[in-house]
C-alpha cells in the first residue's frame, strides 16, 4: 500500500525527464565523448579555433552564456576579448549581438568581416547567428518605423483637433453674427 505513492512519484519523475532537476551555473567546461580516448574536456572560457574536437561545443556554450549573461558579464568578457585575432573578433560579435541595439551594427560588421576566416565546421553556426541577428535588427527597424509613424499620426491628429476646434469656434461666431443680423431684420 505504501509503495503505490512512491511508484507514482518515481514514474512521474521518469516521464518528466531531467527538466525539473536543478541546472548548474554556467560552466565553460564542456565534456563530449571521444571515440578513441573516452571523454574530451573542453574547458576554454573564451572560444578559439585551436581544438577541432572542442570547436563547436565551446562556441555553442559561449553563445549561450552571452545570451544568458547580464550586461556586466558581457562588458567584463568583452574586455578580455580585445585584440584583432579572428576568433577574438568573432567572439566579440557573439557578445555584441546579445548587447544593446546600438551594439548590433558592430556585431553584424564583425560577423560579416570574419565569418569566412572561421573554420568550415563553425561557419554554419556563425552564419545562423548572423542571420538571427539580422532578423532582430530588421524587426527593431520595423518597430522603430512604426513608432515614428504612430507619433506622426498622433501629432497630425492633435493638429487636426486644434484646427477643428478653431473652425468650430469660427462657426459659433458666424452663427452669432447671423443671429444678430436676423434679430435686427425682425426689429426693423
C-alpha positions as CSV (number, residue, x, y, z in Angstrom):
1,X,0.0,0.0,0.0
2,X,2.8,2.5,0.8
3,X,4.7,1.5,-2.4
4,X,2.0,2.9,-4.7
5,X,2.7,6.6,-3.9
6,X,6.4,6.1,-4.3
7,X,6.0,4.3,-7.5
8,X,3.7,7.0,-8.8
9,X,6.3,9.7,-7.8
10,X,9.1,7.8,-9.5
11,X,7.1,7.2,-12.6
12,X,6.2,10.9,-12.8
13,X,9.9,11.9,-12.4
14,X,10.9,9.3,-15.0
15,X,8.3,10.6,-17.5
16,X,9.1,14.2,-16.8
17,X,12.7,13.8,-17.6
18,X,15.5,16.0,-16.4
19,X,13.8,19.3,-16.8
20,X,13.0,19.6,-13.1
21,X,16.5,18.8,-11.9
22,X,18.4,21.9,-10.9
23,X,20.8,23.2,-13.5
24,X,24.4,24.1,-12.6
25,X,25.5,27.7,-13.1
26,X,27.3,28.4,-16.4
27,X,30.5,26.5,-16.7
28,X,32.9,26.9,-19.5
29,X,33.8,23.3,-19.4
30,X,32.0,21.1,-21.9
31,X,32.6,17.3,-21.9
32,X,31.9,15.4,-25.0
33,X,32.6,11.8,-25.9
34,X,35.6,10.9,-28.0
35,X,35.7,7.5,-29.7
36,X,39.4,6.9,-29.2
37,X,40.2,8.2,-25.7
38,X,36.9,8.2,-23.7
39,X,35.8,11.8,-22.8
40,X,37.3,15.0,-24.0
41,X,37.1,18.0,-21.8
42,X,36.6,21.4,-23.5
43,X,37.4,24.0,-20.8
44,X,38.2,27.2,-22.6
45,X,36.2,30.1,-21.2
46,X,36.9,32.1,-24.4
47,X,36.3,30.0,-27.5
48,X,39.1,29.7,-30.1
49,X,39.8,27.9,-33.3
50,X,42.6,25.7,-31.9
51,X,41.0,22.4,-30.7
52,X,38.9,20.9,-33.5
53,X,37.1,18.5,-31.2
54,X,36.0,21.3,-28.9
55,X,35.3,23.9,-31.6
56,X,31.5,23.6,-31.8
57,X,30.8,22.8,-28.1
58,X,32.9,25.7,-26.9
59,X,31.3,28.2,-29.3
60,X,27.8,27.0,-28.5
61,X,28.5,27.2,-24.8
62,X,29.9,30.7,-25.2
63,X,26.9,31.8,-27.3
64,X,24.5,30.5,-24.7
65,X,26.5,32.3,-22.0
66,X,26.4,35.5,-24.0
67,X,22.7,35.2,-24.4
68,X,22.0,34.4,-20.7
69,X,24.7,36.7,-19.2
70,X,23.9,40.2,-18.0
71,X,25.4,43.4,-19.2
72,X,28.1,43.4,-16.5
73,X,29.3,39.9,-17.5
74,X,29.3,40.9,-21.2
75,X,31.3,44.0,-20.6
76,X,33.8,42.1,-18.5
77,X,34.1,39.4,-21.1
78,X,34.4,42.0,-23.9
79,X,37.4,43.4,-22.1
80,X,39.0,40.0,-22.2
81,X,38.4,39.7,-25.9
82,X,40.4,42.6,-27.0
83,X,42.7,42.0,-30.0
84,X,42.5,41.6,-33.7
85,X,42.7,37.8,-33.9
86,X,39.8,36.4,-36.0
87,X,38.5,34.2,-33.2
88,X,38.5,37.2,-30.8
89,X,36.7,39.4,-33.2
90,X,34.0,36.7,-33.8
91,X,33.7,36.1,-30.1
92,X,33.1,39.9,-29.7
93,X,30.5,39.6,-32.4
94,X,28.7,36.9,-30.4
95,X,28.8,39.1,-27.3
96,X,27.7,42.3,-29.0
97,X,24.9,40.5,-30.8
98,X,23.3,40.0,-27.4
99,X,24.0,43.5,-26.2
100,X,22.1,46.7,-26.8
101,X,20.6,47.6,-30.1
102,X,23.4,50.1,-30.7
103,X,25.9,47.2,-30.5
104,X,24.1,45.1,-33.1
105,X,25.5,47.1,-36.0
106,X,29.1,46.5,-34.8
107,X,28.3,42.8,-34.2
108,X,26.9,42.5,-37.7
109,X,30.0,44.1,-39.2
110,X,32.3,41.8,-37.3
111,X,30.4,38.7,-38.3
112,X,30.4,39.7,-42.0
113,X,34.1,40.6,-41.9
114,X,35.4,37.5,-40.2
115,X,32.9,34.7,-41.0
116,X,34.8,33.4,-44.0
117,X,38.0,33.1,-41.9
118,X,36.3,30.8,-39.4
119,X,36.8,27.0,-39.7
120,X,34.3,25.4,-42.0
121,X,32.8,23.3,-39.2
122,X,31.9,26.6,-37.3
123,X,30.7,28.7,-40.3
124,X,27.1,27.3,-40.4
125,X,26.7,28.2,-36.7
126,X,28.1,31.6,-37.1
127,X,26.0,32.2,-40.2
128,X,22.9,31.1,-38.3
129,X,23.8,33.6,-35.5
130,X,24.4,36.4,-38.1
131,X,21.0,35.6,-39.8
132,X,19.3,35.7,-36.4
133,X,20.9,39.0,-35.6
134,X,19.9,40.5,-38.9
135,X,16.4,39.3,-38.3
136,X,16.3,41.1,-34.9
137,X,17.8,44.2,-36.4
138,X,15.1,44.2,-39.2
139,X,12.4,43.7,-36.6
140,X,13.8,46.5,-34.4
141,X,13.9,48.8,-37.5
142,X,10.3,48.0,-38.4
143,X,9.3,48.7,-34.8
144,X,11.1,52.0,-34.8
145,X,9.4,52.9,-38.1
146,X,6.0,52.0,-36.7
147,X,6.7,54.1,-33.6
148,X,7.7,57.1,-35.8
149,X,4.6,56.6,-37.9
150,X,2.4,56.4,-34.7
151,X,4.0,59.6,-33.3
152,X,3.4,61.4,-36.6
153,X,-0.2,60.2,-36.6
154,X,-0.7,61.4,-33.1
155,X,0.8,64.8,-34.0
156,X,-1.3,65.0,-37.1
157,X,-4.4,64.2,-35.0
158,X,-3.6,66.9,-32.5
159,X,-3.1,69.4,-35.3
160,X,-6.4,68.4,-36.9
161,X,-8.1,68.6,-33.5
162,X,-6.8,72.1,-33.0
163,X,-8.0,73.1,-36.5
164,X,-11.4,71.5,-35.9
165,X,-11.8,73.4,-32.6
166,X,-10.7,76.7,-34.3
167,X,-13.3,76.1,-37.1
168,X,-16.0,75.2,-34.6
169,X,-15.2,78.5,-32.8
170,X,-15.4,80.4,-36.1
171,X,-18.7,78.7,-36.9
172,X,-20.1,79.7,-33.5
173,X,-19.0,83.3,-34.2
174,X,-20.6,83.3,-37.6
175,X,-23.8,81.8,-36.1
176,X,-23.9,84.6,-33.5
177,X,-23.4,87.2,-36.2
178,X,-26.2,85.6,-38.3
179,X,-28.5,85.6,-35.3
180,X,-27.7,89.3,-34.7
181,X,-28.5,90.1,-38.3
182,X,-31.8,88.2,-38.1
183,X,-32.8,90.0,-34.9
184,X,-32.1,93.4,-36.5
185,X,-34.1,92.5,-39.5
186,X,-37.0,91.4,-37.3
187,X,-36.9,94.5,-35.2
188,X,-37.0,96.8,-38.3
